[in-house]
């Protein structure tokens, strides 16, 4: 099966092992065939270097060492393709061939490693047929040295020479040696020598089955592997997308291919962007309106992906896993949301405010960047300790610990993703492109990973991996684009950052307690079915609100912050002008959700989720309530430095929300949770309005409505003149 121009072995690991042993057992002439266990790093290297590609093309077998290659192979039709992991291939050949007349020669590793491996093979696999070992020098061997090694191997009578030097060095070494030796196979197996001698810890089987070994190895060897992953992973994704978008003419396009073809223009734009990142020009900044439109369009595309991609994956997934397992997935997301909250602290909103007001001051931007990144790293360490303690100590969480661990990986993305930096700099288009490409790729992976009810865990795992990948890429681009340097801030500055942002943190905490605890409390006080129905009923509302509200808020907040930075009156005028159009827009969304609820739930989730129709109609009121409360609270109160009042109101909301949830969930289950959410948001919105009026701040003014209507009429009049037939 061809992946990135390399023909990978697609008959499975067991077939490869048996084929290798069978050929060694025959009396036919030996051909010194080369076999390579190649991962994404090797495939990308082959794509970039034609001489290495030609080398791999000359090999007898190229085994798919990584799961991404297997996923791509299966997607292209190789149903029998499995991962032929180098250390596993080594282990199976040595153990299954222990009682056969097959001899081995180990070549690789640091001084003494090959000898240790010989002893390990004897004790672990019961194989005493290792007839020689050799540790090559780090430099390239001379022709004389290589001939001397070949003579040693030939005299030993070895059937298989195992080479462990790291790619691509080991493949080049094996190809040179193959011309001089008389053996059946030369097999390159990368880190197998270090794994089987216990010099390097190997990921547990359950991590390998979840396709997360890359993350385990990164944690074990961060210095060596971090730069490699940053170079290889994005390029591997882009190259395979490019290959998928330009299939051979004889291939019949499938649904996934048609979806991927929509990304063609995004792929070209992203590829060009990676090679043309430069420092933004500030001498002639664009107008406020232009910046706002660009940022809204960028975030709009992200939310479009968030809305459309579930239309592809969710109907497929929920019909396989059912309401109960959907409930488990969403309960895990709600549980991990508390750790994401701790890691974010109050940094995101405060940092946007600081950077938006000082975006031309490079030293200040770099200081804020380092302080926020360092603060998030410290809070991630604390969160990880808390997470491990809860999962170990509480039986209900311990029962689903693998699911929670997969979901917890999103916290790494929360640490690394500098969305607050892009927001403050009003430069979100690149984030949108990276986000879109990675989400499409991993959304399509759901079709490969989830085939039966027990595969439900892969839903959260794929989302977590997507979050981590896009976060790494976004961080690297930000560092290069804004010429940032990473350094550990002074402890006094970091301490002050925590003190300054604590009010926003507690405000976020209270918001989460009343807005995000319904799923968590449903899981604790009710059952997985109720959680699944509630999640299904609130899904479209959440997507619609994110689609219309979050994109506007994230793009609008730095604009408002900048206006308030110039003067209080400019900021208030902008908020007042926005109020009525925003309320009307969110009201239309709420009405639309109520109308389409029966059609959407039945079509999207199926008859098993009909109870979710009532939930969707109840929460259809939320876009209007939350849209107005965001304008009053996030955009007005926070920019006027009314942090304490904002916290007091949200704290009141959390008390109301928790109380209502505790009472209504016990009596009405998922319906009670929905009403508790709506009532709480209504109370918050009313309280914010009353407080602002008490401070003599009138956000709602009829004069602003008159201006908005006049402006709309003027725009419609201009537009009507431009329509065909109106000249």
C-alpha positions in Angstrom: 0.0 0.0 0.0 1.5 3.3 -1.1 1.8 6.1 1.5 3.6 9.3 0.5 5.2 7.4 -2.4 6.5 4.5 -0.4 5.0 1.0 -0.8 4.3 -0.2 2.8 3.8 -3.8 3.7 0.0 -4.3 4.1 -0.5 -8.0 5.0 -0.2 -7.5 8.8 2.5 -8.1 11.5 1.8 -11.9 11.9 2.2 -12.4 8.1 5.5 -10.5 8.1 6.9 -12.5 11.0 5.9 -15.8 9.5 7.2 -14.8 6.0 10.6 -13.9 7.5 11.0 -17.1 9.4 9.9 -19.3 6.5 12.5 -17.8 4.1 15.2 -18.3 6.7 14.2 -21.9 7.1 14.6 -22.7 3.4 17.8 -24.0 1.7 17.4 -21.5 -1.2 20.2 -19.1 -1.8 20.3 -16.1 0.5 19.6 -12.7 -1.1 20.4 -10.3 1.8 17.1 -8.6 1.5 16.7 -5.3 3.5 13.6 -4.7 5.7 12.9 -1.3 7.3 10.3 -0.6 10.1 9.6 3.0 9.0 7.4 5.6 10.8 6.2 9.1 9.8 9.7 10.5 10.3 11.1 8.1 7.8 8.3 8.7 5.3 8.7 12.5 5.5 12.5 12.1 5.1 11.9 10.0 2.0 9.6 12.6 0.6 12.1 15.4 1.1 15.2 13.5 0.0 14.9 11.6 -3.3 18.0 9.5 -2.6 16.5 8.1 0.6 13.2 7.4 -1.2 15.1 5.5 -3.8 16.9 3.6 -1.0 13.6 2.6 0.6 12.1 1.6 -2.8 15.0 -0.9 -3.1 14.1 -2.6 0.2 12.3 -5.9 0.2 9.7 -4.8 2.7 9.0 -1.4 4.3 6.9 -2.1 7.4 4.4 0.5 8.7 5.9 1.3 12.1 3.4 3.9 13.1 -0.4 4.0 13.4 -0.9 7.1 11.1 0.5 5.0 8.2 -1.9 2.2 9.1 -4.9 4.5 9.2 -4.0 5.9 5.8 -3.5 2.4 4.4 -6.8 1.2 5.7 -8.5 4.3 4.4 -7.1 3.5 1.0 -8.4 0.0 1.1 -5.7 -2.2 2.8 -8.1 -3.8 5.3 -5.5 -6.4 6.5 -2.9 -3.7 7.2 -1.7 -3.6 10.8 1.1 -1.8 12.7 4.4 -3.6 12.2 6.1 -1.9 15.1 9.9 -2.5 15.0 10.3 -3.7 18.6 7.3 -6.0 18.2 8.6 -7.5 14.9 11.9 -8.1 16.6 10.3 -9.7 19.6 8.0 -12.0 17.6 10.8 -13.2 15.2 13.1 -13.9 18.2 10.5 -15.6 20.3 8.7 -17.6 17.6 12.1 -18.6 16.0 13.6 -19.7 19.3 13.3 -23.4 18.5 14.0 -23.0 14.8 17.4 -23.1 13.1 17.5 -19.3 12.5 20.5 -17.4 13.8 20.9 -13.7 14.5 23.5 -11.0 14.5 23.0 -7.7 16.5 24.5 -4.5 15.1 23.8 -1.2 16.7 23.4 0.8 19.9 26.0 2.4 22.2 29.0 0.5 23.5 27.8 -2.7 25.2 24.1 -2.4 24.2 24.3 -5.2 21.6 25.8 -7.6 24.2 23.1 -6.6 26.7 20.5 -7.3 24.1 21.9 -10.8 23.5 21.5 -11.6 27.2 18.0 -10.1 27.3 16.9 -12.1 24.3 18.1 -15.3 26.0 16.2 -14.5 29.2 13.1 -12.9 27.8 12.5 -14.9 24.7 14.4 -18.1 25.3 16.5 -17.6 22.2 20.2 -18.5 22.4 20.8 -18.4 18.7 22.5 -15.0 18.6 25.9 -15.6 16.9 27.5 -12.2 17.1 27.2 -8.6 18.1 28.8 -5.3 17.0 28.7 -1.7 18.0 29.4 0.6 15.0 31.1 3.9 15.5 29.0 7.1 15.4 30.8 8.3 12.3 30.2 6.7 8.9 32.2 3.5 8.6 35.0 3.3 6.0 34.8 0.7 3.3 37.6 -1.3 5.0 35.8 -1.3 8.3 32.5 -2.4 6.6 34.3 -5.3 4.8 35.8 -6.5 8.1 32.3 -6.4 9.7 30.8 -8.2 6.7 33.5 -10.9 7.0 32.6 -11.4 10.7 28.9 -11.7 9.9 29.5 -14.2 7.0 31.8 -16.3 9.2 29.0 -16.4 11.9 26.5 -17.9 9.4 23.8 -15.5 10.7 20.4 -15.6 8.9 19.2 -12.2 10.1 21.2 -9.0 10.9 19.3 -6.7 13.2 20.4 -3.0 12.8 19.4 -0.4 15.5 21.0 3.0 14.7 18.1 5.3 14.2 16.5 6.5 10.9 17.8 7.3 8.3 21.3 6.3 9.3 20.3 2.6 9.8 18.7 2.3 6.4 21.8 3.6 4.6 24.0 1.4 6.7 22.0 -1.7 6.0 22.0 -1.0 2.2 25.8 -0.7 2.1 26.3 -3.8 4.3 23.8 -5.9 2.2 26.1 -5.8 -0.8 28.9 -7.5 1.2 27.1 -10.1 3.3 25.5 -13.5 2.7 22.4 -13.4 4.9 18.6 -13.8 4.5 17.6 -10.4 5.9 19.0 -7.1 7.3 16.3 -5.6 9.4 16.4 -2.0 10.7 14.4 -1.7 14.0 15.2 1.7 15.4 14.9 1.9 19.2 14.2 -1.8 19.7 17.7 -2.3 21.1 17.2 0.3 23.8 13.6 -0.9 24.6 14.4 -4.6 25.0 17.5 -3.8 27.2 15.3 -1.5 29.3 17.6 1.4 28.7 14.6 3.4 27.5 11.1 2.9 28.9 8.6 1.5 26.4 5.0 2.7 26.5 2.6 0.3 28.2 0.4 -1.8 25.9 -2.8 0.2 26.6 -1.1 3.4 25.6 0.1 1.8 22.4 -3.4 0.5 21.7 -4.7 4.1 22.1 -2.1 5.2 19.5 -0.5 7.5 22.1 3.0 6.1 22.3 4.3 9.2 20.6 3.2 11.2 23.6 4.8 8.8 26.0 8.1 8.9 24.2 8.0 12.7 24.1 7.6 12.7 27.9 10.6 10.3 28.2 12.9 12.1 25.7 11.6 15.7 25.3 14.9 17.2 24.2 15.5 14.7 21.4 12.0 14.2 20.2 10.3 17.6 20.6 12.0 19.3 17.7 11.5 16.2 15.5 7.8 16.1 16.2 7.5 19.8 15.5 9.2 19.3 12.2 7.7 16.0 11.1 4.0 15.9 12.3 2.6 19.0 10.7 4.5 18.2 7.4 3.2 14.6 7.5 -0.4 15.8 7.9 0.0 18.4 5.1 1.7 16.0 2.7 -1.0 13.3 3.2 -3.7 15.9 2.7 -2.1 17.0 -0.5 -1.9 13.4 -1.7 -5.5 12.8 -0.8 -6.6 15.9 -2.6 -4.9 14.8 -5.8 -5.8 11.1 -6.1 -5.1 9.0 -9.2 -7.7 9.4 -11.9 -8.6 5.7 -11.6 -9.6 6.1 -7.9 -13.3 6.6 -7.3 -13.8 9.5 -4.9 -15.4 8.5 -1.6 -17.1 10.7 1.0 -13.9 11.4 2.9 -12.2 12.3 -0.3 -14.9 14.8 -1.2 -14.6 16.3 2.3 -10.8 16.6 2.0 -11.1 18.2 -1.4 -12.8 21.2 0.2 -9.5 21.9 2.0 -7.4 22.3 -1.2 -7.3 26.1 -1.0 -6.7 26.0 2.8 -3.8 23.6 2.3 -2.1 25.8 -0.2 -2.6 28.9 1.9 -1.2 27.1 5.0 1.8 25.7 3.2 2.7 29.2 1.9 2.1 30.7 5.3 4.5 28.3 7.1 7.3 29.4 4.7 6.5 33.2 4.8 5.9 33.9 8.5 7.2 37.4 9.2 6.9 40.0 11.8 3.6 42.0 11.4 3.9 45.5 10.2 2.7 48.1 12.6 3.6 51.3 10.7 0.3 51.3 8.9 -2.2 49.4 10.9 -5.5 48.5 9.3 -8.7 50.2 10.3 -10.7 48.9 13.3 -13.5 47.7 11.0 -11.1 45.9 8.7 -9.4 44.2 11.6 -12.7 43.2 13.1 -14.0 41.8 9.8 -10.8 39.8 9.2 -10.8 38.3 12.8 -14.5 37.6 12.7 -14.1 35.8 9.3 -11.2 33.8 10.7 -13.0 32.7 13.8 -16.1 32.2 11.8 -14.3 29.6 9.7 -13.2 27.8 12.9 -16.7 27.8 14.2 -18.0 26.7 10.8 -15.7 23.7 11.1 -16.9 23.1 14.7 -20.4 23.1 13.4 -20.1 21.1 10.1 -17.6 18.4 11.2 -20.0 17.0 13.9 -22.6 16.7 11.1 -20.2 14.2 9.6 -19.1 12.3 12.7 -21.7 12.5 15.4 -24.6 10.8 13.6 -22.1 8.0 12.8 -20.8 7.8 16.3 -24.0 8.0 18.4 -25.7 5.3 16.4 -22.8 2.9 17.3 -22.2 3.9 21.0 -25.8 4.9 22.1 -26.9 7.4 24.7 -25.2 5.8 27.7 -21.7 5.8 26.3 -22.3 9.3 24.9 -23.1 10.2 28.5 -19.8 8.8 29.7 -17.9 10.8 27.1 -19.6 14.1 28.0 -19.2 13.4 31.8 -15.5 13.0 31.2 -15.3 16.2 29.3 -17.2 18.0 32.1 -14.8 16.5 34.7 -11.7 17.7 32.8 -13.2 21.1 32.2 -12.5 21.9 35.8 -8.7 21.3 35.3 -8.8 23.4 32.1 -10.3 26.1 34.2 -7.6 25.9 36.8 -4.9 26.0 34.0 -6.4 29.0 32.3 -6.7 30.8 35.6 -7.7 34.4 34.7 -4.8 34.7 32.2 -6.8 34.5 29.0 -9.0 37.5 29.5 -6.4 39.6 31.4 -3.7 38.9 28.9 -5.9 39.9 26.0 -6.6 43.1 27.8 -2.9 43.8 28.5 -1.7 42.9 25.0 -4.5 44.8 23.2 -3.5 47.9 25.0 0.3 47.5 24.4 0.5 45.5 21.2 3.2 47.8 19.8 5.4 47.4 22.8 7.4 44.3 22.0 9.1 44.1 25.4 5.7 44.2 27.2 4.1 41.6 24.9 7.1 39.3 25.5 6.9 39.8 29.3 3.1 39.0 29.3 3.7 36.0 27.0 6.4 34.5 29.3 4.4 35.1 32.5 1.2 33.5 31.2 3.0 30.5 29.7 5.0 29.9 32.9 1.9 30.3 35.0 0.0 27.8 32.9 2.8 25.3 33.1 2.8 25.5 37.0 -0.9 25.1 37.1 -0.8 22.2 34.7 1.6 20.4 37.1 -0.7 21.1 40.0 -3.7 19.9 38.0 -2.0 16.7 37.0 -1.3 15.9 40.6 -4.9 16.6 41.5 -6.2 14.6 38.6 -4.1 11.6 39.4 -5.2 11.8 43.1 -8.9 11.9 42.2 -8.8 9.1 39.7 -6.8 6.8 42.0 -8.9 7.6 45.2 -12.5 7.7 43.9 -13.8 4.4 42.6 -16.3 6.0 40.1 -13.5 7.8 38.4 -11.0 4.9 38.7 -13.5 2.7 36.8 -13.2 4.9 33.7 -9.6 6.1 34.2 -8.4 5.4 30.7 -11.2 7.5 29.3 -10.4 10.4 31.7 -6.7 10.1 30.9 -7.4 10.4 27.2 -9.6 13.5 27.8 -7.1 15.0 30.2 -4.6 15.3 27.3 -6.6 18.4 26.2 -5.0 20.2 29.2 -1.7 20.1 27.4 -3.3 22.0 24.5 -4.7 24.5 27.0 -1.2 25.2 28.3 0.4 25.6 24.8 -2.3 27.3 22.8 -1.7 31.1 22.9 -5.2 32.1 21.7 -5.1 35.0 24.1 -1.9 36.3 22.3 -3.5 36.1 18.8 -6.6 37.8 20.2 -4.7 40.6 21.8 -2.7 41.1 18.5 -6.0 40.8 16.5 -4.3 38.3 14.3 -6.5 35.1 14.2 -6.4 34.0 10.6 -3.5 31.6 11.0 -5.1 29.9 14.0 -8.2 29.4 11.9 -6.3 27.6 9.2 -4.4 25.3 11.5 -7.5 24.5 13.5 -9.5 23.7 10.5 -7.0 21.3 8.9 -6.2 19.4 12.0 -9.9 19.1 13.0 -10.8 17.7 9.6 -8.0 15.1 9.7 -9.0 13.9 13.2 -12.7 14.0 12.5 -12.1 11.7 9.6 -10.0 9.4 11.9 -13.2 8.8 13.9 -14.5 6.7 11.0 -11.5 4.5 11.2 -11.2 4.2 15.0 -14.9 3.8 16.0 -16.3 0.5 14.7 -18.1 -1.0 17.7 -19.6 0.3 21.0 -16.4 -0.4 23.0 -14.5 2.0 20.7 -16.3 5.1 22.2 -13.1 6.1 24.0 -11.5 7.1 20.7 -13.9 10.0 20.3 -12.3 12.0 23.2 -8.9 10.7 22.3 -9.1 12.1 18.8 -10.3 15.4 20.0 -7.5 15.6 22.5 -4.8 14.8 20.0 -6.3 17.4 17.6 -6.1 20.0 20.4 -2.5 19.2 21.3 -1.4 19.3 17.6 -3.0 22.6 16.8 -1.7 24.1 20.0 1.9 23.2 19.3 1.7 24.6 15.8 0.0 27.8 16.9 2.6 28.3 19.6 5.6 27.9 17.2 4.0 30.2 14.7 3.4 32.8 17.4 7.0 32.7 18.6 8.3 33.2 15.1 5.7 35.7 14.0 6.1 38.1 16.9 9.8 37.5 17.5 9.2 36.2 21.0 11.8 34.6 23.3 10.8 32.1 26.0 12.4 32.7 29.4 11.3 32.0 32.9 9.9 35.2 34.4 11.0 36.6 37.8 9.1 34.9 40.6 8.0 38.3 41.9 6.5 39.2 38.5 4.8 35.8 38.3 3.4 36.1 41.8 2.0 39.5 40.9 0.4 38.1 37.7 -1.4 35.5 39.8 -2.5 38.2 42.3 -3.7 40.6 39.5 -5.7 37.9 37.7 -7.2 36.1 40.6 -10.5 38.0 40.5 -11.0 36.9 36.9 -10.1 33.4 37.8 -12.7 33.3 40.6 -15.2 34.8 38.2 -14.5 32.1 35.6 -14.8 29.5 38.4 -18.2 30.7 39.4 -19.3 30.8 35.7 -18.2 27.2 35.3 -20.0 26.2 38.5 -23.3 27.4 37.2 -22.9 26.9 33.5 -20.7 23.9 33.2 -21.6 21.8 36.3 -24.9 20.6 35.0 -23.4 17.7 33.0 -21.0 16.9 35.9 -23.8 16.9 38.5 -26.1 14.9 36.2 -23.4 12.2 36.1 -23.0 12.2 39.8 -26.7 12.5 40.8 -28.3 10.7 37.9 -27.2 8.2 35.3 -25.3 8.0 32.0 -28.5 7.9 29.9 -29.6 11.3 31.3 -26.2 12.7 30.6 -26.3 11.4 27.1 -29.7 12.9 26.4 -28.8 16.2 27.9 -25.6 16.3 25.9 -27.5 15.6 22.7 -30.1 18.2 23.5 -27.6 21.0 24.2 -25.2 20.2 21.4 -26.8 22.3 18.6 -27.4 25.1 21.1 -23.7 25.1 22.1 -22.5 25.0 18.5 -24.9 27.8 17.4 -23.9 30.0 20.3 -20.2 29.3 19.7 -20.7 29.9 16.0 -22.5 33.2 16.5 -21.3 34.3 19.9 -17.8 33.1 20.7 -16.3 34.1 17.3 -17.8 37.6 17.7 -16.8 37.9 21.3 -13.2 36.7 20.8 -12.8 39.1 17.9 -14.8 41.9 19.5 -13.3 41.9 23.0 -9.9 43.3 21.9 -11.6 46.0 19.8 -13.7 47.1 22.8 -10.7 46.9 25.1 -8.8 49.1 22.7 -11.7 51.6 22.6 -11.9 51.7 26.4 -8.2 52.1 26.5 -8.6 55.4 24.5 -11.4 56.7 26.5 -14.4 55.5 28.7 -16.9 57.2 26.4 -15.6 55.7 23.2 -15.9 52.2 24.7 -19.4 52.8 26.0 -20.5 54.2 22.7 -19.3 51.1 20.9 -21.1 48.8 23.4 -24.4 50.8 23.1 -24.3 50.7 19.3 -23.7 46.9 19.4 -26.5 46.0 21.9 -29.6 46.0 19.7 -28.1 44.3 16.6 -26.6 41.6 18.9 -29.8 41.1 20.8 -31.8 40.8 17.5 -29.3 38.4 16.0 -29.1 36.1 19.1 -32.9 36.2 19.3 -33.3 34.9 15.8 -30.9 32.1 16.7 -33.0 31.2 19.7 -36.2 31.1 17.7 -34.6 29.0 15.0 -33.4 26.4 17.5 -36.9 26.1 19.0 -38.4 25.6 15.6 -36.0 23.0 14.2 -35.6 21.0 17.5 -37.7 17.9 16.4 -36.2 17.7 13.0 -32.6 18.1 14.1 -32.7 15.6 16.9 -34.5 12.9 14.9 -32.2 13.3 11.9 -29.0 13.9 13.7 -29.2 11.4 16.6 -32.0 9.0 15.7 -35.1 7.8 17.5 -33.1 6.6 20.5 -32.6 10.3 21.4 -36.1 11.7 21.0 -36.1 12.8 24.7 -33.5 15.4 23.7 -36.1 17.4 21.7 -37.5 18.9 25.0 -34.0 19.7 26.2 -33.1 21.6 23.0 -36.3 23.6 23.1 -35.6 24.6 26.7 -32.0 25.7 26.1 -32.9 27.5 22.9 -33.4 30.5 25.2 -29.7 30.5 26.1 -28.2 32.2 23.0 -30.2 35.4 23.7 -29.6 35.4 27.5 -25.9 34.7 27.2 -25.3 37.0 24.3 -26.7 39.9 26.3 -24.9 38.9 29.5 -21.5 38.7 27.6 -22.0 42.2 26.3 -22.9 43.6 29.7 -20.3 41.6 31.7 -17.3 40.7 29.6 -17.3 43.7 27.3 -18.6 46.4 29.6 -17.9 45.5 33.3 -14.5 44.0 32.8 -13.3 46.8 30.5 -14.5 49.3 33.1 -12.4 47.4 35.7 -15.6 46.3 37.6 -13.9 42.9 38.2 -15.2 42.6 41.8 -18.8 43.3 40.9 -18.5 40.9 38.0 -17.2 38.3 40.4 -20.0 39.0 42.9 -22.7 38.6 40.3 -21.2 35.4 38.8 -20.7 34.0 42.4 -24.4 34.7 43.0 -25.2 32.9 39.8 -23.1 29.9 40.8 -25.0 29.6 44.1 -28.3 29.8 42.3 -27.2 27.4 39.6 -25.8 24.8 42.0 -28.9 25.0 44.2 -31.3 24.6 41.3 -29.3 21.8 39.8 -29.2 19.9 43.1 -33.0 20.3 43.5 -34.2 19.9 39.9 -31.9 17.0 38.8 -33.2 14.8 41.7 -36.8 15.4 40.7 -36.7 15.9 36.9 -33.3 14.6 35.7 -32.0 16.0 32.4 -35.0 18.4 32.1 -34.4 19.8 35.5 -30.7 20.5 34.6 -31.8 22.3 31.4 -34.2 24.6 33.3 -31.6 25.2 36.0 -29.2 26.5 33.4 -31.7 28.8 31.7 -33.0 30.3 34.9 -29.5 30.9 36.2 -28.4 32.7 33.0 -31.5 34.9 33.2 -30.8 35.9 36.7 -27.2 36.8 35.8 -28.2 38.9 32.9 -30.8 40.8 34.9 -28.3 41.3 37.8 -25.6 42.8 35.5 -28.1 45.2 33.9 -29.3 46.4 37.3 -25.8 46.9 38.6 -24.7 48.9 35.6 -27.8 51.2 35.9 -26.9 51.6 39.6 -23.5 53.0 38.5 -25.2 55.4 36.1 -24.2 53.4 33.1 -26.9 53.1 30.5 -25.9 50.4 28.0 -29.5 50.1 26.6 -30.3 53.4 24.9 -33.1 54.0 22.4 -30.9 56.6 20.7 -28.5 53.8 19.9 -31.4 51.8 18.4 -32.4 54.7 16.3 -28.8 55.0 15.0 -28.6 51.3 14.3 -31.9 51.4 12.3 -30.8 54.4 10.3 -27.4 52.8 9.6 -29.2 49.6 8.5 -31.6 51.4 6.2 -28.7 53.3 4.6 -26.7 50.1 4.0 -29.8 48.4 2.5 -30.4 51.4 0.2 -26.8 51.4 -1.0 -27.0 47.6 -1.5 -30.2 47.9 -3.5 -28.6 50.2 -5.9 -25.9 47.7 -6.6 -28.3 44.8 -7.3 -28.7 43.7 -11.0 -31.6 45.5 -12.7 -31.4 48.6 -10.5 -29.1 50.7 -12.7 
